[in-house]
Amino acid sequence: NLFVSMLPPTAMKAAGWATGFHGGRDVALSQLRSCWEEGGIQAPFAGMVLIGFCVDVSSFLGEFRAERDDRLHTAKEILDWANQQYPGAFFFAGLEAGYLAAMRDLEGALAKLDQIKVSVENLPAFLFLVNVRRATTGSW
């Protein structure tokens, strides 16, 4: 539903017909939140998608600040949960750096990325992702 909701209206109708997904963005976000709150096996993935939407996609779509503030509150709630459930997890740490940048804490975001960089020194693909995020965060 979330991916289909990003399409132009005509394409969204065709994709909805072809896939059977109906409801749009709000329904998709509600379903992801329910999945995360249930705490099942897909909860971490649902949490990561929600954080990504709240931090990056919401801004890209040009949502108003008040709406983004609500979404950022949700992102923080999930990040706090993740820090308890999965301390030191690379993906959540990377998303936290994005959250800090969205909250205009660039020093905190860069420090978080430097911390992650140490833990992935021997993993070239992950190191590349950290460096890309660092370069784009530093340019804000």
Backbone as a chain_set.jsonl record, in Angstrom:
{"seq": "NLFVSMLPPTAMKAAGWATGFHGGRDVALSQLRSCWEEGGIQAPFAGMVLIGFCVDVSSFLGEFRAERDDRLHTAKEILDWANQQYPGAFFFAGLEAGYLAAMRDLEGALAKLDQIKVSVENLPAFLFLVNVRRATTGSW", "coords": {"N": [[0.817, -1.198, 0.0], [1.929, 1.26, 0.782], [3.957, 1.762, -1.135], [2.445, 1.762, -3.488], [0.868, 3.973, -2.974], [2.53, 6.084, -3.524], [2.548, 6.504, -6.208], [1.48, 8.311, -9.2], [-1.972, 9.472, -9.443], [-3.494, 8.097, -11.561], [-1.842, 5.921, -12.19], [-1.803, 4.804, -9.689], [-4.408, 3.854, -9.384], [-4.439, 1.859, -11.372], [-2.389, 0.18, -10.433], [-3.491, -0.523, -7.987], [-5.686, -1.977, -8.869], [-4.379, -4.069, -10.164], [-2.833, -5.233, -8.123], [-4.474, -5.5, -5.934], [-4.28, -3.976, -3.686], [-5.602, -1.512, -1.606], [-6.467, 1.7, -0.319], [-4.329, 3.474, 0.244], [-1.776, 5.807, 1.417], [-2.173, 6.551, 4.195], [-3.529, 4.323, 5.236], [-1.597, 2.361, 4.766], [0.532, 3.255, 6.418], [-0.723, 3.045, 8.873], [-1.126, 0.272, 8.984], [1.544, -0.603, 9.022], [2.349, 0.513, 11.454], [0.692, -0.906, 13.225], [1.708, -3.467, 12.828], [4.296, -3.11, 13.838], [3.687, -2.449, 16.525], [2.534, -4.823, 17.418], [4.695, -6.457, 17.804], [5.707, -8.75, 16.613], [7.497, -11.082, 14.447], [7.985, -9.521, 12.203], [8.106, -6.972, 13.196], [10.567, -5.424, 13.645], [11.317, -4.833, 10.961], [9.024, -3.451, 10.054], [9.197, -1.274, 11.776], [11.609, -0.103, 10.884], [10.887, 0.674, 8.278], [8.857, 2.496, 8.857], [10.313, 4.464, 10.294], [12.083, 5.294, 8.271], [10.23, 6.36, 6.449], [9.094, 8.413, 8.014], [11.307, 10.056, 8.565], [12.809, 10.522, 6.146], [11.223, 10.228, 3.696], [8.87, 11.657, 4.204], [9.774, 14.308, 4.337], [10.758, 14.571, 1.721], [8.382, 14.408, 0.289], [7.291, 16.815, 0.843], [5.672, 17.395, 3.052], [3.832, 19.273, 5.493], [5.297, 21.053, 8.266], [4.066, 20.631, 10.813], [2.8, 18.159, 10.465], [5.023, 16.606, 9.896], [6.347, 16.822, 12.355], [4.736, 15.244, 14.025], [5.193, 12.795, 12.82], [7.955, 12.54, 13.227], [7.987, 12.275, 15.971], [6.87, 9.731, 16.205], [8.918, 8.29, 14.946], [10.995, 8.648, 16.8], [9.944, 7.303, 19.0], [9.971, 4.659, 18.039], [12.717, 4.339, 17.608], [13.669, 4.512, 20.252], [12.535, 2.17, 21.275], [13.869, 0.315, 19.651], [16.517, 0.686, 20.502], [16.404, -0.495, 22.969], [15.543, -3.128, 22.402], [17.254, -4.043, 20.36], [20.103, -3.341, 20.824], [22.764, -1.403, 19.505], [22.321, -2.165, 16.861], [23.049, -2.032, 13.458], [21.376, -1.025, 11.306], [19.278, 0.329, 12.617], [20.801, 2.193, 14.0], [21.846, 3.695, 11.883], [19.467, 4.782, 10.897], [18.808, 6.297, 13.101], [20.762, 8.255, 12.97], [19.879, 9.631, 10.71], [17.465, 10.542, 11.751], [18.393, 12.282, 13.772], [19.628, 14.203, 12.154], [17.365, 15.179, 10.823], [16.15, 16.397, 12.948], [17.689, 18.525, 13.182], [20.077, 18.256, 14.541], [22.95, 18.204, 13.739], [25.588, 17.761, 14.596], [25.216, 15.648, 16.403], [24.195, 13.741, 14.627], [26.369, 13.33, 12.876], [28.253, 12.396, 14.719], [27.037, 9.999, 15.493], [27.148, 8.628, 13.052], [29.931, 8.424, 12.793], [30.431, 6.73, 14.925], [29.09, 4.428, 14.064], [30.615, 3.862, 11.828], [33.023, 2.832, 12.809], [32.208, 0.322, 13.673], [31.699, -1.029, 11.321], [33.959, -1.235, 9.794], [35.232, -3.373, 8.464], [33.414, -4.185, 6.609], [32.73, -3.602, 3.564], [30.447, -2.807, 1.945], [28.582, -1.832, 3.806], [30.134, 0.114, 4.978], [30.403, 1.847, 2.826], [27.718, 2.754, 2.653], [27.514, 4.152, 5.082], [29.401, 6.163, 4.638], [28.237, 7.505, 2.454], [25.878, 8.448, 3.656], [27.009, 10.073, 5.58], [28.28, 12.0, 3.999], [26.073, 13.223, 2.756], [24.704, 14.138, 4.969], [26.513, 15.893, 6.128], [26.416, 17.908, 4.292], [24.183, 19.374, 4.699]], "CA": [[0.0, 0.0, 0.0], [2.768, 2.455, 0.873], [4.607, 2.003, -2.423], [1.399, 2.096, -4.457], [0.373, 5.322, -2.676], [3.486, 7.071, -4.03], [2.368, 6.643, -7.647], [0.485, 9.293, -9.637], [-3.328, 8.932, -9.265], [-3.897, 7.121, -12.576], [-1.032, 4.718, -11.992], [-2.211, 4.224, -8.408], [-5.63, 3.072, -9.636], [-4.063, 0.662, -12.128], [-1.625, -0.697, -9.543], [-4.454, -1.053, -7.02], [-6.469, -3.005, -9.553], [-3.504, -5.208, -10.47], [-2.292, -5.874, -6.919], [-5.496, -5.688, -4.917], [-4.054, -3.057, -2.575], [-6.494, -0.35, -1.577], [-6.417, 2.464, 0.915], [-3.394, 4.574, 0.169], [-0.67, 6.033, 2.347], [-2.57, 6.514, 5.608], [-3.818, 2.928, 5.577], [-0.316, 1.65, 4.798], [1.26, 3.648, 7.625], [-1.457, 2.464, 10.004], [-0.824, -1.16, 8.997], [2.929, -0.759, 9.476], [2.398, 0.798, 12.892], [0.076, -2.056, 13.906], [2.684, -4.561, 12.751], [5.365, -2.799, 14.79], [3.161, -2.506, 17.89], [2.27, -6.218, 17.779], [5.954, -7.012, 18.274], [5.998, -10.043, 16.0], [8.759, -11.264, 13.738], [8.14, -8.436, 11.227], [8.107, -5.68, 13.891], [11.744, -4.599, 13.349], [11.245, -4.349, 9.585], [7.975, -2.428, 10.011], [9.754, -0.109, 12.457], [12.589, 0.551, 10.015], [10.162, 1.324, 7.176], [8.19, 3.675, 9.428], [11.323, 5.495, 10.571], [12.518, 5.806, 6.976], [9.184, 7.233, 5.907], [8.953, 9.591, 8.872], [12.497, 10.904, 8.54], [13.273, 10.891, 4.812], [10.192, 10.337, 2.66], [7.957, 12.738, 4.577], [10.425, 15.548, 3.917], [10.814, 14.551, 0.257], [7.032, 14.645, -0.224], [6.916, 18.196, 1.121], [4.625, 17.496, 4.069], [3.947, 20.436, 6.366], [6.111, 20.839, 9.469], [3.251, 20.058, 11.898], [2.615, 16.741, 10.169], [6.339, 15.983, 10.05], [6.655, 16.735, 13.786], [4.055, 14.044, 14.519], [5.893, 11.626, 12.282], [9.249, 12.45, 13.902], [7.7, 11.735, 17.305], [6.732, 8.289, 15.999], [10.26, 7.765, 14.671], [11.733, 8.628, 18.077], [9.354, 6.222, 19.798], [10.475, 3.393, 17.498], [14.155, 4.294, 17.873], [13.84, 4.185, 21.674], [12.212, 0.75, 21.371], [14.943, -0.435, 19.001], [17.708, 0.749, 21.351], [16.217, -1.468, 24.053], [15.391, -4.48, 21.866], [18.363, -4.393, 19.474], [21.163, -2.343, 21.054], [23.892, -1.418, 18.59], [21.969, -2.663, 15.533], [23.542, -1.132, 12.424], [20.328, -0.349, 10.545], [18.594, 1.295, 13.484], [21.75, 3.277, 14.282], [21.854, 4.54, 10.693], [18.206, 5.532, 10.878], [18.886, 7.294, 14.171], [21.562, 9.374, 12.443], [18.964, 10.388, 9.865], [16.517, 11.225, 12.649], [19.097, 13.408, 14.396], [19.782, 15.236, 11.125], [16.043, 15.779, 10.604], [15.872, 17.241, 14.114], [18.695, 19.591, 13.064], [21.211, 17.983, 15.426], [23.939, 17.692, 12.796], [26.73, 17.223, 15.342], [24.81, 14.34, 16.899], [24.075, 12.832, 13.484], [27.711, 12.989, 12.416], [28.872, 11.568, 15.763], [26.423, 8.676, 15.387], [27.714, 8.0, 11.857], [31.32, 8.059, 13.107], [30.34, 5.568, 15.808], [28.718, 3.286, 13.219], [31.723, 3.603, 10.907], [33.986, 1.977, 13.504], [31.691, -1.045, 13.785], [31.577, -1.667, 10.007], [35.218, -1.012, 9.055], [35.583, -4.531, 7.639], [32.258, -4.528, 5.781], [32.794, -2.526, 2.571], [29.144, -2.308, 1.494], [28.014, -1.03, 4.88], [31.006, 1.285, 5.112], [29.988, 2.737, 1.741], [26.449, 3.378, 3.051], [27.798, 5.122, 6.14], [30.081, 7.308, 4.034], [27.25, 8.25, 1.661], [25.001, 9.165, 4.59], [27.824, 11.119, 6.211], [28.488, 13.059, 3.008], [24.827, 13.967, 2.551], [24.352, 14.806, 6.236], [27.441, 17.003, 6.298], [26.16, 18.971, 3.317], [22.947, 20.096, 5.039]], "C": [[0.858, 1.257, 0.0], [3.422, 2.768, -0.471], [3.587, 2.411, -3.481], [0.916, 3.526, -4.236], [1.3, 6.421, -3.184], [3.324, 7.325, -5.531], [1.411, 7.795, -7.977], [-0.916, 8.666, -9.589], [-3.747, 7.87, -10.281], [-3.14, 5.812, -12.402], [-1.409, 4.021, -10.691], [-3.467, 3.371, -8.583], [-5.296, 1.778, -10.364], [-3.311, -0.325, -11.233], [-2.537, -1.307, -8.481], [-5.289, -2.165, -7.617], [-5.627, -4.258, -9.762], [-3.06, -5.96, -9.219], [-3.339, -6.18, -5.856], [-5.314, -4.801, -3.704], [-4.981, -1.859, -2.707], [-6.263, 0.412, -0.289], [-5.419, 3.588, 0.942], [-2.422, 4.657, 1.332], [-1.088, 5.914, 3.806], [-2.877, 5.099, 6.078], [-2.511, 2.148, 5.704], [0.463, 1.976, 6.067], [0.59, 3.081, 8.878], [-1.162, 0.963, 10.117], [0.605, -1.422, 9.476], [3.05, -0.512, 10.974], [1.801, -0.358, 13.695], [1.041, -3.239, 13.94], [3.802, -4.333, 13.765], [4.883, -2.959, 16.23], [2.887, -3.929, 18.347], [3.536, -6.934, 18.249], [6.303, -8.371, 17.717], [7.315, -10.048, 15.249], [9.021, -10.15, 12.723], [8.211, -7.052, 11.873], [9.367, -4.848, 13.602], [11.717, -4.024, 11.929], [10.198, -3.242, 9.453], [8.476, -1.141, 10.669], [10.743, 0.639, 11.585], [11.908, 1.281, 8.86], [9.475, 2.581, 7.691], [9.181, 4.801, 9.71], [11.791, 6.126, 9.256], [11.502, 6.737, 6.358], [9.113, 8.536, 6.698], [10.108, 10.575, 8.702], [12.814, 11.405, 7.126], [12.143, 11.149, 3.812], [9.232, 11.482, 2.95], [8.502, 14.093, 4.137], [10.428, 15.665, 2.395], [9.451, 14.873, -0.352], [6.537, 16.066, 0.057], [5.781, 18.337, 2.126], [4.887, 18.701, 4.969], [4.669, 20.067, 7.658], [5.317, 20.19, 10.598], [3.051, 18.556, 11.696], [3.937, 15.984, 10.332], [6.714, 15.839, 11.518], [5.992, 15.512, 14.405], [4.785, 12.787, 14.062], [7.258, 11.442, 12.972], [9.094, 11.937, 15.332], [7.558, 10.203, 17.231], [8.095, 7.644, 15.769], [11.065, 7.643, 15.961], [11.239, 7.498, 18.972], [9.897, 4.86, 19.338], [11.974, 3.255, 17.758], [14.443, 3.956, 19.336], [13.581, 2.699, 21.913], [13.367, -0.091, 20.811], [16.214, -0.437, 19.845], [17.61, -0.215, 22.53], [16.231, -2.902, 23.525], [16.615, -4.965, 21.086], [19.504, -3.393, 19.639], [22.326, -2.526, 20.074], [23.589, -1.916, 17.188], [22.308, -1.615, 14.469], [22.422, -0.345, 11.751], [19.583, 0.677, 11.383], [19.514, 2.471, 13.822], [21.834, 4.235, 13.098], [20.593, 5.385, 10.582], [18.179, 6.6, 11.968], [19.715, 8.498, 13.734], [20.7, 10.25, 11.539], [17.951, 11.165, 10.681], [17.181, 12.451, 13.278], [19.301, 14.546, 13.394], [18.451, 15.94, 10.861], [15.642, 16.7, 11.753], [16.859, 18.403, 14.195], [19.82, 19.481, 14.096], [22.312, 17.372, 14.558], [25.163, 17.127, 13.491], [26.422, 15.831, 15.86], [24.72, 13.317, 15.786], [25.454, 12.391, 12.996], [28.448, 12.119, 13.433], [28.331, 10.141, 15.701], [26.992, 7.931, 14.179], [29.166, 7.593, 12.073], [31.37, 6.82, 13.996], [30.015, 4.305, 14.999], [29.9, 2.874, 12.347], [32.747, 2.66, 11.53], [33.505, 0.525, 13.514], [31.588, -1.76, 12.437], [32.842, -1.501, 9.151], [35.556, -2.145, 8.099], [34.444, -5.003, 6.748], [32.092, -3.436, 4.718], [31.439, -1.968, 2.136], [28.51, -1.414, 2.553], [28.833, 0.246, 5.103], [30.665, 2.318, 4.035], [28.7, 3.475, 2.113], [26.66, 4.445, 4.125], [28.455, 6.359, 5.548], [29.14, 8.152, 3.173], [26.359, 9.071, 2.584], [25.761, 10.313, 5.251], [28.016, 12.303, 5.255], [27.215, 13.871, 2.806], [24.38, 14.689, 3.813], [25.232, 16.024, 6.43], [27.166, 18.171, 5.355], [24.894, 19.757, 3.636], [23.336, 21.409, 5.56]], "O": [[0.549, 2.218, -0.705], [3.437, 3.923, -0.896], [3.846, 3.311, -4.281], [0.589, 4.222, -5.197], [0.89, 7.578, -3.265], [3.909, 8.268, -6.062], [0.622, 8.207, -7.127], [-1.037, 7.445, -9.685], [-4.304, 6.842, -9.895], [-3.726, 4.731, -12.459], [-1.345, 2.795, -10.596], [-3.577, 2.293, -7.999], [-5.812, 0.717, -10.013], [-3.571, -1.528, -11.274], [-2.377, -2.472, -8.118], [-5.569, -3.17, -6.963], [-6.105, -5.374, -9.561], [-2.926, -7.183, -9.244], [-3.12, -7.018, -4.981], [-6.119, -4.865, -2.775], [-5.12, -1.274, -3.782], [-5.898, -0.18, 0.727], [-5.653, 4.588, 1.62], [-2.267, 3.72, 2.116], [-0.414, 5.235, 4.581], [-2.522, 4.721, 7.194], [-2.338, 1.366, 6.639], [0.994, 1.077, 6.719], [1.267, 2.687, 9.827], [-0.972, 0.447, 11.218], [0.846, -2.353, 10.245], [3.759, -1.232, 11.677], [2.345, -0.744, 14.73], [1.169, -3.923, 14.955], [4.205, -5.259, 14.468], [5.584, -3.536, 17.061], [2.992, -4.223, 19.537], [3.46, -7.904, 19.003], [7.123, -9.081, 18.299], [8.138, -9.144, 15.393], [10.179, -9.866, 12.416], [8.361, -6.055, 11.166], [9.241, -3.653, 13.335], [12.056, -2.858, 11.724], [10.45, -2.217, 8.82], [8.21, -0.045, 10.175], [10.729, 1.869, 11.54], [12.312, 2.388, 8.503], [9.508, 3.62, 7.032], [8.913, 5.961, 9.396], [11.882, 7.349, 9.147], [11.856, 7.779, 5.806], [9.078, 9.624, 6.122], [9.9, 11.789, 8.696], [13.062, 12.596, 6.937], [12.125, 12.19, 3.155], [8.826, 12.198, 2.035], [7.757, 14.926, 3.62], [10.136, 16.727, 1.846], [9.371, 15.533, -1.387], [5.484, 16.468, -0.438], [5.009, 19.294, 2.059], [6.036, 19.093, 5.176], [4.652, 18.913, 8.084], [5.826, 19.295, 11.274], [3.125, 17.78, 12.648], [3.962, 14.863, 10.842], [7.334, 14.847, 11.9], [6.603, 14.816, 15.216], [4.965, 11.841, 14.829], [7.661, 10.316, 13.262], [9.972, 11.243, 15.843], [8.065, 9.482, 18.09], [8.393, 6.586, 16.324], [11.741, 6.638, 16.18], [12.033, 6.821, 19.624], [10.24, 4.014, 20.164], [12.447, 2.169, 18.092], [15.365, 3.194, 19.625], [14.312, 2.045, 22.657], [13.783, -1.078, 21.418], [16.916, -1.446, 19.902], [18.628, -0.694, 23.028], [16.851, -3.784, 24.121], [16.971, -6.142, 21.142], [19.837, -2.674, 18.697], [22.804, -3.637, 19.846], [24.511, -2.078, 16.389], [21.902, -0.458, 14.573], [22.51, 0.877, 11.639], [19.289, 1.774, 10.909], [19.059, 3.611, 13.918], [21.887, 5.45, 13.286], [20.649, 6.559, 10.217], [17.604, 7.673, 11.784], [19.401, 9.633, 14.091], [20.784, 11.477, 11.598], [17.615, 12.303, 10.354], [16.593, 13.532, 13.309], [19.162, 15.718, 13.746], [18.415, 17.16, 10.695], [14.893, 17.659, 11.562], [16.858, 19.167, 15.161], [20.434, 20.479, 14.472], [22.575, 16.171, 14.631], [25.725, 16.128, 13.042], [27.259, 14.932, 15.773], [25.114, 12.164, 15.96], [25.674, 11.208, 12.734], [29.183, 11.207, 13.054], [29.09, 9.182, 15.843], [27.285, 6.739, 14.267], [29.593, 6.541, 11.597], [32.244, 5.968, 13.839], [30.599, 3.246, 15.229], [30.154, 1.685, 12.151], [33.28, 1.785, 10.848], [34.31, -0.396, 13.379], [31.406, -2.977, 12.406], [32.788, -1.617, 7.926], [36.11, -1.901, 7.027], [34.503, -6.1, 6.193], [31.389, -2.453, 4.949], [31.307, -0.755, 1.975], [27.964, -0.358, 2.233], [28.285, 1.313, 5.38], [30.642, 3.519, 4.305], [28.599, 4.686, 1.913], [26.052, 5.514, 4.074], [28.107, 7.481, 5.913], [29.24, 9.379, 3.166], [26.11, 10.249, 2.328], [25.21, 11.395, 5.454], [27.923, 13.462, 5.662], [27.281, 15.095, 2.695], [23.744, 15.74, 3.734], [24.753, 17.077, 6.851], [27.626, 19.288, 5.59], [24.561, 20.706, 2.925], [22.474, 22.211, 5.919]]}, "num_chains": 1, "name": "protein.A"}
